[in-house]
Amino acid sequence: MNATAAPITLRPMTTADIPRVIEIERQSFPTTWPVTAYKQELEQNQLARYILAVMPDTAAASPPPARGLRARLRRLLHRGQSVPAPAERIAGYLGLWYMIDEAHIVAVATDPALRRRGIGELLVAEALELARARDAQTVTLEVRVSNTAAQALYEKYGFRRLGLRKRYYTDNNEDALIMTTPELSDPAYQARLAGLRRARERRAQEGDRNGVHVPAC
Ligand SMILES: CC(C)(COP(=O)(O)OP(=O)(O)OC[C@H]1O[C@@H](n2cnc3c(N)ncnc32)[C@H](O)[C@@H]1OP(=O)(O)O)[C@@H](O)C(=O)NCCC(=O)NCCS
């Protein structure tokens, strides 16, 4: 199994994940949050949820067996004992804030080496499900007007353009496009999300992308 065919699962982010998330953030955005901001988000912000898409790190999980008498003795002594869980690779992350009656996607990015394999959409789909479970009416976000890849992802999941926040991004004074979903409880929108879920499952079965399976956050 190569890295891109590995199954993807979702789990909540913990403080131990901060360095890797910042690495993906650095590869994805012109500016990054400091470690302290993530710690605060994870430990103190009751209204924030951070989810990760993870996959088995096949390279780290199966190092070549150590050679030599001492290594053989160690293997013999530990035979029958439980094998440590395989290492995992963080493939992407998403941050969600629950507001009064809406939820806000504050961050989403995937490992540049693993893009266009359905990981971004898996994270967005999970955010929509989490928001619905919290009785949010809609999910909103800001996106750079130049970021057509992200806009295409959001449009696929039914987000519509609501307006602009002028000069929202301080690094280059770029405008932000505000995008929002239809009412999450709208049966037509739920039918669209169900169709997208079936398409993700079908593609996973066909193996043309990651073996993405059901979100488990
Ligand atoms: C935006 C981002 C999260 C997408 O992640 P991803 O894992 O590559 O996305 P997916 O493979 O799940 O793509 C899902 C859909 O998004 C759209 N999409 C994603 N990347 C695209 C691209 N480069 N060009 C056009 N459409 C794109 C497509 O509609 C795609 O569906 P399809 O594969 O059926 O065509 C990723 O490009 C990223 O991390 N970018 C940098 C950070 C960023 O811009 N975050 C958003 C901030 S608002």
The ligand as an SDF file (V2000), in Angstrom:
LIG
                    3D

 48 50  0  0  0  0  0  0  0  0999 V2000
   -8.2300   23.8960   -0.3100 C   0  0  0  0  0  0  0  0  0  0  0  0
   -7.6450   22.5540    0.1610 C   0  0  0  0  0  0  0  0  0  0  0  0
   -7.9400   22.3750    1.6550 C   0  0  0  0  0  0  0  0  0  0  0  0
   -8.3180   21.4130   -0.6310 C   0  0  0  0  0  0  0  0  0  0  0  0
   -7.8520   20.1910   -0.1090 O   0  0  0  0  0  0  0  0  0  0  0  0
   -7.7680   18.8580   -0.9850 P   0  0  0  0  0  0  0  0  0  0  0  0
   -7.5290   17.7310   -0.0510 O   0  0  0  0  0  0  0  0  0  0  0  0
   -6.8040   19.0350   -2.1050 O   0  0  0  0  0  0  0  0  0  0  0  0
   -9.2360   18.8410   -1.6040 O   0  0  0  0  0  0  0  0  0  0  0  0
  -10.0600   17.5980   -2.1670 P   0  0  0  0  0  0  0  0  0  0  0  0
   -9.1560   16.6420   -2.8600 O   0  0  0  0  0  0  0  0  0  0  0  0
  -10.9240   17.0570   -1.0960 O   0  0  0  0  0  0  0  0  0  0  0  0
  -10.9570   18.3100   -3.2730 O   0  0  0  0  0  0  0  0  0  0  0  0
  -12.3740   18.3580   -3.1640 C   0  0  0  0  0  0  0  0  0  0  0  0
  -12.9100   19.2830   -4.2180 C   0  0  0  0  0  0  0  0  0  0  0  0
  -12.3690   20.5970   -4.0460 O   0  0  0  0  0  0  0  0  0  0  0  0
  -12.1430   21.1890   -5.3410 C   0  0  0  0  0  0  0  0  0  0  0  0
  -10.7090   21.4280   -5.4880 N   0  0  0  0  0  0  0  0  0  0  0  0
   -9.7380   21.1030   -4.5990 C   0  0  0  0  0  0  0  0  0  0  0  0
   -8.5340   21.5270   -5.0420 N   0  0  0  0  0  0  0  0  0  0  0  0
   -8.7630   22.1150   -6.2370 C   0  0  0  0  0  0  0  0  0  0  0  0
   -7.9120   22.7260   -7.1940 C   0  0  0  0  0  0  0  0  0  0  0  0
   -6.5960   22.8360   -7.0060 N   0  0  0  0  0  0  0  0  0  0  0  0
   -8.4840   23.2560   -8.3140 N   0  0  0  0  0  0  0  0  0  0  0  0
   -9.8130   23.1590   -8.5270 C   0  0  0  0  0  0  0  0  0  0  0  0
  -10.6660   22.5580   -7.6540 N   0  0  0  0  0  0  0  0  0  0  0  0
  -10.1540   22.0500   -6.5280 C   0  0  0  0  0  0  0  0  0  0  0  0
  -12.6820   20.2010   -6.3670 C   0  0  0  0  0  0  0  0  0  0  0  0
  -14.0450   20.5020   -6.5530 O   0  0  0  0  0  0  0  0  0  0  0  0
  -12.5490   18.8840   -5.6230 C   0  0  0  0  0  0  0  0  0  0  0  0
  -13.4660   17.9220   -6.0450 O   0  0  0  0  0  0  0  0  0  0  0  0
  -13.0770   16.9210   -7.2540 P   0  0  0  0  0  0  0  0  0  0  0  0
  -11.8570   16.1840   -6.8070 O   0  0  0  0  0  0  0  0  0  0  0  0
  -14.2900   16.0300   -7.3690 O   0  0  0  0  0  0  0  0  0  0  0  0
  -12.8200   17.7760   -8.4510 O   0  0  0  0  0  0  0  0  0  0  0  0
   -6.1110   22.4850   -0.1420 C   0  0  0  0  0  0  0  0  0  0  0  0
   -5.8760   22.8590   -1.4760 O   0  0  0  0  0  0  0  0  0  0  0  0
   -5.2860   23.3640    0.7830 C   0  0  0  0  0  0  0  0  0  0  0  0
   -4.8990   22.9700    1.8770 O   0  0  0  0  0  0  0  0  0  0  0  0
   -4.9730   24.6010    0.3310 N   0  0  0  0  0  0  0  0  0  0  0  0
   -4.1370   25.5270    1.1010 C   0  0  0  0  0  0  0  0  0  0  0  0
   -4.8670   26.0280    2.3210 C   0  0  0  0  0  0  0  0  0  0  0  0
   -6.1710   26.7290    1.9600 C   0  0  0  0  0  0  0  0  0  0  0  0
   -6.2530   27.4560    0.9770 O   0  0  0  0  0  0  0  0  0  0  0  0
   -7.1930   26.4980    2.7920 N   0  0  0  0  0  0  0  0  0  0  0  0
   -8.4870   27.1170    2.6240 C   0  0  0  0  0  0  0  0  0  0  0  0
   -8.4990   28.4210    3.3320 C   0  0  0  0  0  0  0  0  0  0  0  0
  -10.0890   29.2210    3.2360 S   0  0  0  0  0  0  0  0  0  0  0  0
  1  2  1  0
  2  3  1  0
  2  4  1  0
  2 36  1  0
  4  5  1  0
  5  6  1  0
  6  7  2  0
  6  8  1  0
  6  9  1  0
  9 10  1  0
 10 11  2  0
 10 12  1  0
 10 13  1  0
 13 14  1  0
 14 15  1  0
 15 16  1  0
 15 30  1  0
 16 17  1  0
 17 18  1  0
 17 28  1  0
 18 19  1  0
 18 27  1  0
 19 20  2  0
 20 21  1  0
 21 22  1  0
 21 27  2  0
 22 23  1  0
 22 24  2  0
 24 25  1  0
 25 26  2  0
 26 27  1  0
 28 29  1  0
 28 30  1  0
 30 31  1  0
 31 32  1  0
 32 33  2  0
 32 34  1  0
 32 35  1  0
 36 37  1  0
 36 38  1  0
 38 39  2  0
 38 40  1  0
 40 41  1  0
 41 42  1  0
 42 43  1  0
 43 44  2  0
 43 45  1  0
 45 46  1  0
 46 47  1  0
 47 48  1  0
M  END
$$$$
